[in-house]
Structure formats: structure tokens, C-alpha cells
Amino acid sequence: MAALLGLRACFSALQLSQPSLLHSSFRLCAVPLSRRTFAAEAKKTYTREKPHVNIGTIGHVDHGKTTLTAAITKVLSDAGGASYKKYEDIDNAPEEKARGITINASHVEYTTANRHYAHTDCPGHADYVKNMITGTAQMDGCILVVAEMVMPGEDTSLALTLRQPMILEKGQRFTLRDGNRTIGTGLVTDTLTFTDADNCNWG
């Protein structure tokens, strides 16, 4: 089917670019009407009934971004809103498995009662900042994952390497920096502990 649709695309391109080749190519590209309308029919049957949100996890290496992503798919798979992805299924490149860190941004999808999510699990290691920036380019929002540490502050400047331990509290503003360059800012809207996870409204 894909080959037939591809031939139709070639045929259309020939009509525009090389009209002289049209006659010799016509028999090769002829497709029965029922097959030609397959793509149009597929578009009619696919509908997205919920708002779509691009979201992701960002933070320092080994703070739990991929673990959280796997946990979200586990919780939502039990409710029928996702396909469960284990940690090793998300970080599945050979180098990622060997080093035990995320190198490339990975994608999972899930659905809650109110929304459909495309979730990007971004790398946190300082050597892969460019991959992280690529992963965040399409995001509508993100989950900043920070391991439990100490050092509260009114306004928190958060380096990507997170060399300084900190606690982010609800209402705090933070800045993501790469060296001297600011690459993102945000506001902490909610915080969770693992004991709160069961009471969280994931919708």
C-alpha cells in the first residue's frame, strides 16, 4: 500500500516537473480508485478528542527523569491510558545501556481523562546539553526533576549541571542556564513527594 501511494506521489511530481515523461510513466503509476482513497479514508476515521500537550522531564543526570517517565507510563497503563515502558525500554540505545544515562531525547505517549500527552525524556548530563535543548524545543511545559537536597532560596538560579544542592518550593521562580546563557525560566506550580503521588490528579 505504501509503495502504491508513493507511486502516486511520484506521478504527481512528474506532472509538475517533467510533463514529457508523463506518458511513459502513466501505466506504472495507475492505481485503482479504491486504493487511491485509502489515505483520505484513514484521515476521516482518525480523530483526536482530547487536547494535545507536549511535555517532558528535565534536570540533572541521575536525578530520576527516566525513572519518573517509566513510573508515569506504569501508573497510566494500569488505567488503560498508556503502554508501559520500562526504564530500559526508554533508554534503549547501546551506549545509553552501557553508561546508564540518557543520551538522546526519548519519546513516550500517554492519555489521561482530560488530555493526550507526548512526553519527552531529556538527557541531563552536561555533555548532552544540545540533545536536551533539541528535546525541549517542542514542549508546552516540563517537569523539573530535582533529587531531594538542601539549600532553599527565594529566587533559584538552576545551572544545568546543578552543582549546588537546592530545594524548590511552590511559587519559586527558577532559571535554566547553560554557562552564561539563559535557556529557560519557569515557576514551580506544585511539588510532590512519593507519598503524595497516589493523591495527585494526573488529569
N, C-alpha and C positions, 0 to 999 in steps of 0.2 A: 504494500500500500504506500509506504513512504517513497519507494522508487517511482511509483506512478505519479504521485503528487510532485516529486522532484522533476519528472519529465515535463509536467505541465508548466512548472516554473521556467524550465529551460525554453520551452516553446514560446512562452510569453516574452522572455528576454530576446529570443531570436526575432520575434515580430518587431521589436523596437530597434534592435541594434543591427541586424543583418537580414533585411527583407528578402534578399536574393537567396538565402538558404532556406527560406520557409517551405518551399515546395518539397525539397529532398528530405526535410525533417518531419513533414507532416504525418506520414504513416507511423513513424517511430513514436510520436507523441500522442497519437489518438487514444483517448481513454473513454470508456463508456460513461454515460451521464450519471449512472448510479454511483460510480466510484468517484467522479469529479465532485460530487456534492457531499462526500464523506466529511471533509473538514468543516464545511458550513453547518452540517447537522451536529457535529461534535460540539461546536461553539454554542448551538442552541440549547443543548442538554446540560452544559456546564454553567452553573450559577453560583456565585459566592453570596451567601445570605447574611454573612456577618462582616463587620468592618475588619479590614486587614491592618495589622500593626507589625512593623519591623522593629524587633527588639534584640538585645544582646547582653552578654556578660563581659565586663571589662574589669581590670585590676591587675595586681602584681602576680608574678609567677608563683604557683603553689599556694595561692590563697583560696582555691576551691571553685573556680569558674566552671570548669568542665564537670566537676562533681555536682555542682548545683544544676547545671544543664541536664545531666543524666537524671538527677532526682526529680526535676520538673517533668520530664517525659515519663518517669515511673509513676508518679502520682496521677498524672493526667491519663496515662494508659489504663490505669485501674478504673477510671471514669469513662473510658471509651473516647477520649479526646486526642490521643496521640499513640504513636508506635514507640514502644520503649526502646531507648538507645542506651546501651551500657557505656561506661566511661571509655572502654577500649574500642567501641564502635564509633565514638565521636573523634577520638584521636587515633585514627587508623593508618596513618602513613608510617612506613617502616622506621623513619628517623624519629618520629614522634614516640613510637613504641619503645625504641631503643633508649631514648633520652628521658622519657617520662614527662615530657612537656608538650604543650600545644605550640605548633609552629605556624600552621596555616589556619585561617579562619574556617570554622566548620559550621554547617547549617542544619538545623532540625526544624520541623514544623509541628505545631500543636494547636488545638482548639479548646476554648473554654465555653462556658454558657453564653458569653456575650461577644467574644472576638476570636478571630483566627490570627495566629502569630507565626511569623517567620523569625526564628531565633538564631542569632549568630554568636558562636562561642569564639571569642577573640583570644589570640596569644597574649601573654603578659610579660614574657621575657624581654628585657631591654634590647636584645639583638634583633627582635622581630617587631619593632615598633611600626615599621612600614606596613607589615601584614595586618597589624591591629588597626591602623588608620584606614586601610582598604576595607576591612571588615565593618568599620563603623560608618562608612560613607553613606550607606542607605538607611541607617537606623532612625526611627522616630523617637526612641528613648533607649535607655540602657540600665542595667542593674550593675552598680558598682559593688564588686565583691572585695571586701577587706577582711582579713583574718582578725580575730579579736586581739587587740593590743591596748596599749595605754598611751595617752597624751591628747587630752581634749584641747580644742581650740575654737575660738569664735568664728574666724574665717579660716578654712583649712586649705592650704596650697598642697595639692597632691601631685608629686612627681610620679612619672610612670614607673620609676624604679622603686618607689615607696620605701626609701631608705629610713625614713623616720617613722616610728610607730605612732599610731593615732587612733582615736575613736571618732566616728562620725555620728552626730546626733541629729534627730529630726529638726529640720529648719536650718541646718548649717548649709552654707554655700561651699562649693569646692571647685578647684581648677585643675584640669589635666594639663600637664606641661611636658614637653619634650625638649630638654635643655632650657634655652631661654625663650622658646616659642610656646605660646598657649595654643593647645589644640582642642580644648573643650572646657565648658563650665557647666555647673549644674547645681541643683538644690536637693538635699536629702528630704524626700517626702515621707518616707517611712523606714523603720528599721525592724528587723526580725531577729529573734534568737531561734535556735532549733526547736525549742519548746513551744514557740508561737506558731510554727508552721502549720499545725493542724487546724488552728483557728483563723488562718489567713483566707481572705476572699480572693481566690485566684482568678476570678472573672474580670 
